[in-house]
Amino acid sequence: MIWKSFSFDLIQTVISLMLECMHQVRLADPDIVSDPSEYQKLAQSVSELDQVFGLLTMVFNVGVYYLLNYTRI
């Protein structure tokens, strides 16, 4: 099976690291840091994105489990 040789963990790790880097860059922006309301909005957005990413990861894992166990590829 081609799916068993593919590294889904690697894809998840890369996406997670990309999101983390984007958040850190924006949260370190002097214009954002100097404006408390803008910083709070961005921090809230980061929190919401993390929740969405967690949900997508769960859905992705269920899909991979299904492909590995219930399909013949």
N, CA, C and O atoms as CSV, one atom per row, in Angstrom:
chain,resi,resn,atom,element,x,y,z
A,1,MET,N,N,0.836,-1.196,0.000
A,1,MET,CA,C,0.000,0.000,0.000
A,1,MET,C,C,0.872,1.246,0.000
A,1,MET,O,O,1.815,1.374,0.780
A,2,ILE,N,N,0.528,2.154,-0.894
A,2,ILE,CA,C,1.294,3.391,-0.960
A,2,ILE,C,C,1.086,4.242,0.295
A,2,ILE,O,O,1.998,4.952,0.719
A,3,TRP,N,N,-0.114,4.174,0.892
A,3,TRP,CA,C,-0.416,5.005,2.063
A,3,TRP,C,C,0.463,4.662,3.251
A,3,TRP,O,O,0.813,5.544,4.035
A,4,LYS,N,N,0.824,3.399,3.397
A,4,LYS,CA,C,1.630,3.009,4.551
A,4,LYS,C,C,3.049,3.538,4.463
A,4,LYS,O,O,3.717,3.690,5.486
A,5,SER,N,N,3.524,3.821,3.247
A,5,SER,CA,C,4.886,4.322,3.104
A,5,SER,C,C,4.952,5.848,3.175
A,5,SER,O,O,6.039,6.420,3.250
A,6,PHE,N,N,3.805,6.498,3.151
A,6,PHE,CA,C,3.759,7.950,3.162
A,6,PHE,C,C,3.742,8.466,4.593
A,6,PHE,O,O,3.037,7.918,5.440
A,7,SER,N,N,4.493,9.493,4.865
A,7,SER,CA,C,4.605,10.006,6.225
A,7,SER,C,C,3.608,11.143,6.483
A,7,SER,O,O,3.898,12.309,6.214
A,8,PHE,N,N,2.444,10.791,7.004
A,8,PHE,CA,C,1.451,11.806,7.349
A,8,PHE,C,C,1.893,12.608,8.568
A,8,PHE,O,O,1.543,13.780,8.706
A,9,ASP,N,N,2.656,11.981,9.444
A,9,ASP,CA,C,3.175,12.706,10.608
A,9,ASP,C,C,4.077,13.854,10.171
A,9,ASP,O,O,4.068,14.927,10.775
A,10,LEU,N,N,4.850,13.622,9.124
A,10,LEU,CA,C,5.732,14.676,8.623
A,10,LEU,C,C,4.925,15.860,8.111
A,10,LEU,O,O,5.274,17.009,8.385
A,11,ILE,N,N,3.859,15.600,7.378
A,11,ILE,CA,C,3.009,16.682,6.867
A,11,ILE,C,C,2.410,17.470,8.022
A,11,ILE,O,O,2.413,18.701,8.003
A,12,GLN,N,N,1.900,16.772,9.020
A,12,GLN,CA,C,1.305,17.455,10.174
A,12,GLN,C,C,2.350,18.302,10.894
A,12,GLN,O,O,2.059,19.424,11.309
A,13,THR,N,N,3.545,17.782,11.042
A,13,THR,CA,C,4.606,18.517,11.730
A,13,THR,C,C,4.985,19.773,10.960
A,13,THR,O,O,5.145,20.839,11.555
A,14,VAL,N,N,5.128,19.659,9.656
A,14,VAL,CA,C,5.490,20.815,8.835
A,14,VAL,C,C,4.405,21.885,8.904
A,14,VAL,O,O,4.715,23.063,9.078
A,15,ILE,N,N,3.150,21.498,8.772
A,15,ILE,CA,C,2.050,22.475,8.843
A,15,ILE,C,C,2.013,23.143,10.213
A,15,ILE,O,O,1.828,24.356,10.314
A,16,SER,N,N,2.188,22.356,11.252
A,16,SER,CA,C,2.183,22.902,12.609
A,16,SER,C,C,3.320,23.903,12.805
A,16,SER,O,O,3.115,24.969,13.386
A,17,LEU,N,N,4.501,23.570,12.331
A,17,LEU,CA,C,5.647,24.479,12.465
A,17,LEU,C,C,5.446,25.758,11.656
A,17,LEU,O,O,5.827,26.842,12.097
A,18,MET,N,N,4.851,25.631,10.478
A,18,MET,CA,C,4.575,26.822,9.672
A,18,MET,C,C,3.606,27.754,10.383
A,18,MET,O,O,3.825,28.964,10.421
A,19,LEU,N,N,2.537,27.203,10.946
A,19,LEU,CA,C,1.577,28.034,11.679
A,19,LEU,C,C,2.233,28.697,12.883
A,19,LEU,O,O,2.007,29.878,13.149
A,20,GLU,N,N,3.039,27.941,13.603
A,20,GLU,CA,C,3.706,28.483,14.786
A,20,GLU,C,C,4.638,29.634,14.408
A,20,GLU,O,O,4.671,30.656,15.093
A,21,CYS,N,N,5.386,29.475,13.332
A,21,CYS,CA,C,6.297,30.530,12.881
A,21,CYS,C,C,5.533,31.782,12.469
A,21,CYS,O,O,5.941,32.897,12.795
A,22,MET,N,N,4.430,31.602,11.755
A,22,MET,CA,C,3.630,32.757,11.344
A,22,MET,C,C,3.104,33.505,12.561
A,22,MET,O,O,3.125,34.736,12.592
A,23,HIS,N,N,2.633,32.771,13.561
A,23,HIS,CA,C,2.108,33.411,14.771
A,23,HIS,C,C,3.199,34.171,15.499
A,23,HIS,O,O,2.977,35.299,15.941
A,24,GLN,N,N,4.367,33.577,15.631
A,24,GLN,CA,C,5.455,34.220,16.362
A,24,GLN,C,C,5.923,35.489,15.664
A,24,GLN,O,O,6.223,36.486,16.321
A,25,VAL,N,N,5.986,35.456,14.338
A,25,VAL,CA,C,6.419,36.634,13.594
A,25,VAL,C,C,5.430,37.767,13.783
A,25,VAL,O,O,5.824,38.902,14.054
A,26,ARG,N,N,4.143,37.467,13.643
A,26,ARG,CA,C,3.129,38.514,13.810
A,26,ARG,C,C,3.080,39.034,15.241
A,26,ARG,O,O,2.969,40.241,15.460
A,27,LEU,N,N,3.163,38.133,16.214
A,27,LEU,CA,C,3.084,38.569,17.614
A,27,LEU,C,C,4.325,39.355,18.034
A,27,LEU,O,O,4.287,40.063,19.040
A,28,ALA,N,N,5.413,39.245,17.294
A,28,ALA,CA,C,6.630,39.987,17.605
A,28,ALA,C,C,6.710,41.310,16.845
A,28,ALA,O,O,7.640,42.087,17.061
A,29,ASP,N,N,5.762,41.573,15.970
A,29,ASP,CA,C,5.746,42.797,15.182
A,29,ASP,C,C,5.576,43.993,16.121
A,29,ASP,O,O,4.612,44.043,16.884
A,30,PRO,N,N,6.508,44.962,16.075
A,30,PRO,CA,C,6.416,46.124,16.983
A,30,PRO,C,C,5.098,46.887,16.861
A,30,PRO,O,O,4.580,47.396,17.855
A,31,ASP,N,N,4.558,46.968,15.650
A,31,ASP,CA,C,3.280,47.677,15.485
A,31,ASP,C,C,2.150,46.949,16.207
A,31,ASP,O,O,1.247,47.587,16.749
A,32,ILE,N,N,2.194,45.644,16.218
A,32,ILE,CA,C,1.170,44.849,16.902
A,32,ILE,C,C,1.369,44.940,18.415
A,32,ILE,O,O,0.409,45.129,19.162
A,33,VAL,N,N,2.607,44.805,18.858
A,33,VAL,CA,C,2.912,44.815,20.298
A,33,VAL,C,C,2.559,46.162,20.919
A,33,VAL,O,O,2.115,46.224,22.066
A,34,SER,N,N,2.754,47.234,20.167
A,34,SER,CA,C,2.493,48.568,20.728
A,34,SER,C,C,1.008,48.912,20.788
A,34,SER,O,O,0.630,49.905,21.410
A,35,ASP,N,N,0.178,48.118,20.162
A,35,ASP,CA,C,-1.275,48.363,20.173
A,35,ASP,C,C,-1.965,47.213,20.913
A,35,ASP,O,O,-2.190,46.149,20.336
A,36,PRO,N,N,-2.303,47.430,22.203
A,36,PRO,CA,C,-2.869,46.338,23.006
A,36,PRO,C,C,-4.128,45.702,22.412
A,36,PRO,O,O,-4.291,44.484,22.489
A,37,SER,N,N,-5.011,46.498,21.826
A,37,SER,CA,C,-6.236,45.909,21.279
A,37,SER,C,C,-5.923,45.056,20.050
A,37,SER,O,O,-6.529,44.001,19.859
A,38,GLU,N,N,-4.987,45.500,19.219
A,38,GLU,CA,C,-4.596,44.726,18.041
A,38,GLU,C,C,-3.887,43.433,18.454
A,38,GLU,O,O,-4.097,42.374,17.864
A,39,TYR,N,N,-3.046,43.548,19.478
A,39,TYR,CA,C,-2.343,42.367,19.990
A,39,TYR,C,C,-3.350,41.343,20.530
A,39,TYR,O,O,-3.214,40.143,20.289
A,40,GLN,N,N,-4.348,41.822,21.253
A,40,GLN,CA,C,-5.366,40.928,21.807
A,40,GLN,C,C,-6.165,40.247,20.689
A,40,GLN,O,O,-6.462,39.056,20.776
A,41,LYS,N,N,-6.511,41.002,19.644
A,41,LYS,CA,C,-7.223,40.421,18.506
A,41,LYS,C,C,-6.387,39.325,17.847
A,41,LYS,O,O,-6.895,38.250,17.527
A,42,LEU,N,N,-5.107,39.609,17.650
A,42,LEU,CA,C,-4.232,38.627,17.017
A,42,LEU,C,C,-4.067,37.394,17.891
A,42,LEU,O,O,-4.094,36.268,17.395
A,43,ALA,N,N,-3.896,37.605,19.188
A,43,ALA,CA,C,-3.763,36.470,20.110
A,43,ALA,C,C,-5.027,35.608,20.086
A,43,ALA,O,O,-4.940,34.381,20.136
A,44,GLN,N,N,-6.194,36.238,20.010
A,44,GLN,CA,C,-7.456,35.494,19.917
A,44,GLN,C,C,-7.517,34.709,18.616
A,44,GLN,O,O,-7.945,33.555,18.599
A,45,SER,N,N,-7.089,35.336,17.527
A,45,SER,CA,C,-7.068,34.647,16.230
A,45,SER,C,C,-6.141,33.449,16.254
A,45,SER,O,O,-6.463,32.394,15.706
A,46,VAL,N,N,-4.993,33.609,16.888
A,46,VAL,CA,C,-4.042,32.500,17.010
A,46,VAL,C,C,-4.685,31.350,17.773
A,46,VAL,O,O,-4.555,30.189,17.384
A,47,SER,N,N,-5.368,31.669,18.845
A,47,SER,CA,C,-6.048,30.649,19.644
A,47,SER,C,C,-7.113,29.927,18.811
A,47,SER,O,O,-7.225,28.703,18.870
A,48,GLU,N,N,-7.878,30.675,18.050
A,48,GLU,CA,C,-8.913,30.074,17.210
A,48,GLU,C,C,-8.298,29.203,16.116
A,48,GLU,O,O,-8.806,28.119,15.826
A,49,LEU,N,N,-7.213,29.671,15.512
A,49,LEU,CA,C,-6.536,28.877,14.485
A,49,LEU,C,C,-5.991,27.578,15.063
A,49,LEU,O,O,-6.042,26.532,14.416
A,50,ASP,N,N,-5.475,27.650,16.272
A,50,ASP,CA,C,-4.976,26.437,16.919
A,50,ASP,C,C,-6.102,25.426,17.133
A,50,ASP,O,O,-5.899,24.224,16.964
A,51,GLN,N,N,-7.284,25.910,17.504
A,51,GLN,CA,C,-8.431,25.015,17.683
A,51,GLN,C,C,-8.846,24.395,16.350
A,51,GLN,O,O,-9.139,23.201,16.279
A,52,VAL,N,N,-8.868,25.210,15.296
A,52,VAL,CA,C,-9.227,24.703,13.975
A,52,VAL,C,C,-8.198,23.677,13.508
A,52,VAL,O,O,-8.562,22.633,12.967
A,53,PHE,N,N,-6.918,23.973,13.715
A,53,PHE,CA,C,-5.870,23.043,13.320
A,53,PHE,C,C,-6.012,21.726,14.081
A,53,PHE,O,O,-5.813,20.655,13.507
A,54,GLY,N,N,-6.351,21.795,15.349
A,54,GLY,CA,C,-6.562,20.577,16.131
A,54,GLY,C,C,-7.701,19.742,15.580
A,54,GLY,O,O,-7.597,18.518,15.495
A,55,LEU,N,N,-8.787,20.399,15.205
A,55,LEU,CA,C,-9.930,19.695,14.621
A,55,LEU,C,C,-9.559,19.089,13.267
A,55,LEU,O,O,-9.894,17.937,12.988
A,56,LEU,N,N,-8.868,19.864,12.427
A,56,LEU,CA,C,-8.444,19.341,11.132
A,56,LEU,C,C,-7.498,18.154,11.285
A,56,LEU,O,O,-7.568,17.199,10.512
A,57,THR,N,N,-6.629,18.211,12.266
A,57,THR,CA,C,-5.716,17.099,12.523
A,57,THR,C,C,-6.498,15.849,12.901
A,57,THR,O,O,-6.178,14.750,12.448
A,58,MET,N,N,-7.512,16.016,13.722
A,58,MET,CA,C,-8.325,14.874,14.122
A,58,MET,C,C,-9.053,14.278,12.913
A,58,MET,O,O,-9.071,13.060,12.739
A,59,VAL,N,N,-9.648,15.125,12.087
A,59,VAL,CA,C,-10.345,14.664,10.889
A,59,VAL,C,C,-9.362,13.978,9.942
A,59,VAL,O,O,-9.672,12.933,9.370
A,60,PHE,N,N,-8.190,14.563,9.780
A,60,PHE,CA,C,-7.149,13.998,8.932
A,60,PHE,C,C,-6.759,12.604,9.425
A,60,PHE,O,O,-6.634,11.672,8.630
A,61,ASN,N,N,-6.571,12.467,10.724
A,61,ASN,CA,C,-6.189,11.170,11.296
A,61,ASN,C,C,-7.268,10.116,11.080
A,61,ASN,O,O,-6.957,8.959,10.795
A,62,VAL,N,N,-8.529,10.506,11.212
A,62,VAL,CA,C,-9.622,9.564,10.972
A,62,VAL,C,C,-9.612,9.134,9.503
A,62,VAL,O,O,-9.792,7.954,9.201
A,63,GLY,N,N,-9.403,10.078,8.599
A,63,GLY,CA,C,-9.343,9.759,7.175
A,63,GLY,C,C,-8.204,8.817,6.848
A,63,GLY,O,O,-8.376,7.879,6.070
A,64,VAL,N,N,-7.048,9.054,7.431
A,64,VAL,CA,C,-5.890,8.182,7.199
A,64,VAL,C,C,-6.173,6.796,7.761
A,64,VAL,O,O,-5.864,5.792,7.119
A,65,TYR,N,N,-6.753,6.733,8.943
A,65,TYR,CA,C,-7.096,5.438,9.545
A,65,TYR,C,C,-8.034,4.668,8.615
A,65,TYR,O,O,-7.860,3.469,8.394
A,66,TYR,N,N,-9.023,5.368,8.079
A,66,TYR,CA,C,-9.964,4.719,7.168
A,66,TYR,C,C,-9.237,4.205,5.930
A,66,TYR,O,O,-9.442,3.065,5.515
A,67,LEU,N,N,-8.391,5.042,5.340
A,67,LEU,CA,C,-7.659,4.632,4.137
A,67,LEU,C,C,-6.774,3.419,4.404
A,67,LEU,O,O,-6.688,2.509,3.580
A,68,LEU,N,N,-6.128,3.416,5.545
A,68,LEU,CA,C,-5.207,2.318,5.858
A,68,LEU,C,C,-5.930,1.016,6.183
A,68,LEU,O,O,-5.399,-0.068,5.942
A,69,ASN,N,N,-7.122,1.117,6.720
A,69,ASN,CA,C,-7.800,-0.086,7.202
A,69,ASN,C,C,-8.976,-0.568,6.363
A,69,ASN,O,O,-9.367,-1.731,6.466
A,70,TYR,N,N,-9.539,0.291,5.547
A,70,TYR,CA,C,-10.762,-0.087,4.857
A,70,TYR,C,C,-10.733,0.064,3.341
A,70,TYR,O,O,-11.753,-0.137,2.683
A,71,THR,N,N,-9.599,0.408,2.790
A,71,THR,CA,C,-9.503,0.539,1.326
A,71,THR,C,C,-8.374,-0.323,0.802
A,71,THR,O,O,-7.448,-0.682,1.528
A,72,ARG,N,N,-8.472,-0.639,-0.447
A,72,ARG,CA,C,-7.402,-1.402,-1.103
A,72,ARG,C,C,-6.797,-0.497,-2.176
A,72,ARG,O,O,-7.344,-0.340,-3.268
A,73,ILE,N,N,-5.680,0.078,-1.840
A,73,ILE,CA,C,-5.003,0.978,-2.771
A,73,ILE,C,C,-3.720,0.320,-3.236
A,73,ILE,O,O,-2.982,0.900,-4.032
